[in-house]
Amino acid sequence: MKYIIGIIGIVCLAGVIALKAISASTTYMDDSFRWGGRDGY
């Protein structure tokens, strides 16, 4: 039972980190696209 709780905790932690990384990368991509659009690239 302890192992199951530990696995669930690790999976949840990994999911939160992945979500943060995805949101950060998407905002970064949006910023780069915006700047690129302004510069006409």
C-alpha positions in Angstrom: 0.0 0.0 0.0 2.8 2.4 0.9 4.4 1.7 -2.5 1.2 2.6 -4.4 0.9 5.9 -2.5 4.6 6.6 -3.2 4.2 5.9 -7.0 1.0 8.0 -7.1 2.9 10.9 -5.4 5.8 10.6 -7.8 3.5 10.5 -10.8 1.6 13.6 -9.6 4.9 15.5 -8.9 6.1 14.6 -12.4 2.8 15.7 -13.9 3.0 19.1 -12.2 6.6 19.6 -13.3 5.7 18.6 -16.9 2.7 21.0 -16.9 4.9 23.9 -15.6 7.5 23.1 -18.2 4.9 23.0 -21.0 3.2 26.3 -19.9 6.6 28.0 -19.6 7.7 26.7 -23.1 4.4 27.8 -24.7 4.6 31.3 -23.2 8.3 31.5 -24.4 7.2 30.3 -27.9 4.4 32.9 -28.0 6.9 35.7 -27.0 9.4 34.6 -29.7 6.6 34.5 -32.3 5.4 37.9 -31.3 8.9 39.5 -31.5 9.6 37.6 -34.7 6.3 39.0 -36.2 7.2 42.5 -35.2 10.6 42.2 -36.8 9.1 40.8 -40.0 10.9 37.4 -39.8 
